[in-house]
Amino acid sequence: MATVITSIAVSRPDDTVSAIDYAASAGTACLERAGLGPCDVDVLINVGVYRDANTIEPAIAALVQKRIGINLDYMRAPDKRAAFSFDLMNGACGMLNAVQTAGALLSTGSARRVLVVSADTHPSMDVRRAGTDEFPYASTGAALLLERTDDHLGFGRVQHRSLPGPFGVNGHLPLREVGSDGRNTIVIDRDEDAVDRMLDFAVDSARSCLDTEGVGQAAVERTLLISSQPAPAFACRLAERLGLAADSAVTVQGLRGDPHTSALVYGLSQAQDARRLAGYERILFLTVGAGLSSAAAIYRLPVAAEGAGR
């Protein structure tokens, strides 16, 4: 048994630049593509980090759940199933953290379907401030619907690693300096060598994951790499270091800035749209972010895959 991706959707940058709107829009589209409605979701997990006006409470997941309309009055639903939502924030690694959490819920029968949403935006919600040197992240969102399958396809074990030392990247709010404008402000500090350190760490994490999953050098050639995107050439550099062909790495196109928590879904969406999954036996999903921390998982594809679902 394994956790499989039933459908995905992305919410491209527009004039709203609200993380809540991005997440809800992607979540709604994701359910529609699966032929399902809000009442078919048991758990919603939000992994977005940078949100409207630096909102802390309530959880963004609850606001997204309300916007999508997921079981808001479950006592009137035919099966009277309640839905639960929560935030799970771990930067770029959050999406795979959510996959692991969803897998536990699905394997025990606690949930039939888990909807994972992500979105990041500058707290000011000024689109001009996204994807800049001061705030390198794109204003965008994505969603991933997960279910359980009885066959061998889908996600393997999600592997996590961390390194001691500098964070590499640190997003913070200096309250004494920003004063009354704090809700519209965020400061992102990135060490000069952060991307190079992330790349070295990603190589080690990828090799560890491949070895654990029994993917030898010959089979690596049939592996598509979808990674976080802390720099435009990061995925290609990682593929080269792993001995993969240049076209085995997905580089997210068409966004201003790092898609951050939405990077994996964006990469999968673009790979599907370009029919790049054909001929691959598996996807290596790999993220590396502040901490330094990493998460990696193999996703087993059907033979002659045309999509990432069952």
C-alpha positions in Angstrom: 0.0 0.0 0.0 1.2 3.5 -0.7 0.1 7.2 -0.9 -0.7 8.3 -4.4 -1.4 11.7 -6.0 -4.9 11.8 -7.3 -4.8 15.3 -8.8 -2.8 18.6 -8.6 -3.4 22.2 -9.5 -1.5 25.5 -9.3 -2.7 29.0 -8.8 -0.6 31.4 -10.9 0.2 35.0 -9.8 -2.5 37.5 -10.4 -3.6 40.8 -9.0 -5.1 39.4 -5.7 -1.6 38.4 -4.3 -3.4 36.8 -1.3 -1.9 33.6 0.0 -5.3 32.5 1.2 -6.9 33.1 -2.2 -4.0 31.3 -4.0 -4.3 28.3 -1.7 -8.1 28.2 -1.9 -8.1 28.6 -5.7 -5.6 25.8 -6.2 -7.4 23.6 -3.8 -10.8 24.1 -5.5 -9.3 23.4 -9.0 -7.5 20.3 -7.6 -10.8 18.9 -6.4 -12.6 19.7 -9.6 -9.9 17.9 -11.7 -10.5 14.8 -9.5 -14.3 15.0 -10.1 -14.8 15.6 -6.3 -16.3 18.3 -4.1 -15.4 19.9 -0.8 -17.3 17.4 1.2 -15.0 14.6 -0.1 -12.0 16.0 1.8 -11.3 14.7 5.3 -8.1 16.6 6.1 -6.6 19.8 4.8 -3.0 20.6 5.4 -1.5 24.1 4.6 2.3 24.2 4.2 2.6 27.9 3.1 4.9 30.1 5.1 4.6 33.7 4.0 1.1 34.9 4.4 -1.2 38.0 4.2 -0.3 40.7 6.7 1.9 38.2 8.6 -1.3 36.6 10.0 -0.5 34.3 12.9 -4.0 33.4 14.2 -6.2 31.8 13.2 -4.4 29.1 11.3 -4.3 29.8 7.6 -5.5 26.3 7.0 -8.8 27.1 8.7 -9.3 30.2 6.5 -8.5 28.1 3.4 -10.9 25.4 4.5 -13.7 28.0 4.9 -12.9 29.6 1.5 -13.1 26.2 -0.2 -16.2 25.2 1.8 -14.8 21.9 3.2 -17.5 20.3 5.5 -18.4 23.6 7.2 -21.7 22.1 8.5 -20.9 18.5 8.6 -23.9 17.5 10.7 -26.0 18.2 7.7 -23.8 16.2 5.4 -25.2 12.7 4.3 -22.4 10.8 6.1 -21.8 13.4 8.9 -18.0 13.3 8.5 -16.1 16.2 10.0 -13.1 17.7 8.3 -9.9 18.8 10.1 -7.4 21.4 9.0 -4.0 22.6 10.3 -0.8 24.4 9.3 2.4 22.5 8.9 5.3 24.9 8.3 8.8 23.7 7.4 9.7 26.0 4.5 10.6 24.3 1.3 10.4 20.9 2.9 6.8 21.4 4.1 5.2 19.7 1.1 7.0 16.4 1.7 6.4 16.7 5.5 2.7 16.9 4.6 2.9 13.9 2.4 4.4 11.9 5.2 1.7 13.1 7.6 -1.0 12.3 5.1 0.4 8.9 4.6 0.0 8.1 8.3 -3.6 9.4 8.3 -4.5 7.4 5.2 -2.8 4.2 6.3 -4.8 4.0 9.5 -8.1 4.8 7.9 -8.4 8.1 9.7 -8.9 9.9 6.4 -10.0 8.9 2.9 -8.5 11.9 1.2 -6.0 14.6 2.3 -5.8 17.9 0.4 -2.4 19.7 0.8 -2.3 23.3 -0.1 0.6 25.8 -0.3 0.9 29.5 -1.0 3.4 32.3 -0.3 3.1 36.0 -0.8 4.8 39.2 0.5 3.0 40.2 3.7 2.2 43.6 2.1 0.3 41.8 -0.7 2.1 44.1 -3.1 2.9 42.0 -6.2 5.8 44.3 -7.1 7.7 43.2 -3.9 7.6 39.4 -4.8 10.5 37.8 -6.6 13.0 40.6 -5.7 16.3 40.6 -3.9 14.5 41.6 -0.7 11.8 38.9 -1.0 13.0 36.2 -3.4 9.8 34.1 -3.3 7.0 34.1 -5.9 3.5 35.0 -5.0 1.7 31.8 -6.0 0.0 28.7 -4.7 -0.6 25.0 -5.4 -2.6 22.0 -4.2 -2.1 18.2 -4.1 -4.8 15.7 -3.4 -3.6 12.4 -1.8 -5.3 9.0 -1.4 -4.3 5.4 -0.6 -3.7 2.7 -3.1 -3.4 -1.1 -2.6 -0.7 -1.5 -5.3 3.0 -0.7 -5.2 2.7 2.7 -6.9 3.1 6.1 -5.3 5.3 7.5 -2.6 8.0 5.5 -0.8 9.2 6.6 2.6 9.9 10.3 3.1 13.4 10.8 4.4 14.5 13.8 6.4 18.0 15.1 7.2 19.4 18.2 8.8 22.8 19.8 9.3 24.2 21.8 12.2 25.4 25.3 11.6 24.0 28.4 10.0 20.4 28.4 8.8 21.4 29.5 5.3 18.2 31.5 4.9 16.2 33.2 7.7 12.9 35.0 7.3 12.1 37.3 10.3 10.3 40.4 11.5 12.5 42.9 13.4 9.7 44.4 15.5 11.7 47.2 17.0 12.7 48.5 13.6 9.4 48.1 11.6 7.1 49.7 14.1 3.5 50.2 13.0 4.3 48.8 9.5 5.1 45.3 10.9 2.1 43.6 9.3 3.4 44.6 5.8 7.0 43.8 6.4 9.3 40.7 6.3 13.1 40.5 6.2 14.8 37.6 4.4 18.5 37.1 5.1 20.4 34.6 2.9 24.0 33.7 3.5 26.3 34.2 0.5 27.1 30.5 0.3 23.6 29.3 1.1 22.7 28.0 -2.4 26.1 26.2 -2.7 25.6 24.6 0.7 22.1 23.6 -0.2 23.3 22.0 -3.4 26.0 19.9 -1.6 23.4 18.9 1.0 20.8 18.0 -1.7 23.3 15.8 -3.5 24.0 13.8 -0.3 20.3 13.6 0.5 19.4 12.4 -3.0 22.0 9.7 -3.0 20.9 8.5 0.4 17.3 8.3 -0.7 18.1 6.5 -3.9 20.3 4.0 -2.1 17.6 3.4 0.6 15.1 2.7 -2.1 17.4 0.4 -4.0 17.7 2.6 -7.1 21.0 1.7 -8.6 23.0 3.8 -11.1 21.5 2.0 -14.1 17.9 2.8 -12.8 18.8 6.4 -12.1 18.6 7.1 -15.8 14.8 6.3 -15.6 14.3 8.8 -12.7 12.8 12.3 -13.2 14.1 14.9 -10.7 11.7 17.4 -9.3 13.3 19.6 -6.6 12.9 22.8 -4.7 14.1 25.9 -6.6 16.2 28.2 -4.4 18.1 29.4 -7.5 17.1 29.3 -11.2 19.8 26.7 -12.2 19.5 24.6 -9.0 17.7 21.6 -10.5 20.0 21.3 -13.4 23.1 21.6 -11.2 21.7 19.0 -8.9 21.0 16.6 -11.8 24.5 17.0 -13.1 26.0 16.3 -9.7 23.9 13.1 -9.5 24.9 11.9 -13.0 21.5 12.5 -14.5 20.9 13.7 -18.0 20.2 17.5 -18.2 16.6 16.8 -19.3 16.0 14.7 -16.3 15.6 17.7 -14.1 12.5 19.9 -14.0 13.2 23.7 -13.8 10.1 25.7 -13.0 9.4 28.3 -15.7 7.2 31.3 -16.0 7.4 32.5 -12.4 9.1 35.6 -10.9 10.9 34.3 -7.9 11.3 31.0 -6.1 8.0 29.0 -5.9 9.2 27.9 -2.4 6.5 25.7 -0.8 4.8 25.2 -4.1 7.9 24.2 -6.0 7.2 20.4 -6.2 3.7 20.8 -7.4 4.7 23.4 -10.0 7.4 21.1 -11.2 5.0 18.1 -11.5 2.4 20.2 -13.2 4.9 21.5 -15.8 6.2 18.0 -16.3 2.7 16.6 -16.9 1.8 19.5 -19.3 5.0 18.8 -21.3 4.4 15.0 -21.2 7.8 14.5 -19.7 6.7 11.6 -17.4 6.6 9.2 -20.3 9.6 6.8 -20.2 10.3 7.4 -16.5 9.8 4.7 -13.8 9.9 7.1 -10.9 10.1 10.6 -9.7 12.7 11.7 -7.1 11.0 14.5 -5.1 13.7 16.4 -3.2 13.6 19.7 -1.2 16.3 21.5 0.7 15.8 24.7 2.7 16.6 26.6 5.8 18.1 24.7 8.7 19.8 23.4 6.6 17.1 20.7 6.2 16.1 18.3 3.5 13.3 16.0 2.6 13.3 13.4 -0.2 11.0 10.6 -1.5 10.7 8.3 -4.5 7.3 8.3 -6.3 6.8 5.1 -8.3 5.1 5.7 -11.6 3.0 3.3 -13.8 4.8 1.8 -16.8 4.7 4.3 -19.7 3.4 6.9 -17.3 1.4 9.8 -18.6 0.5 11.2 -15.2 1.4 11.0 -11.6 -1.8 9.4 -10.3 -2.8 5.8 -10.3 
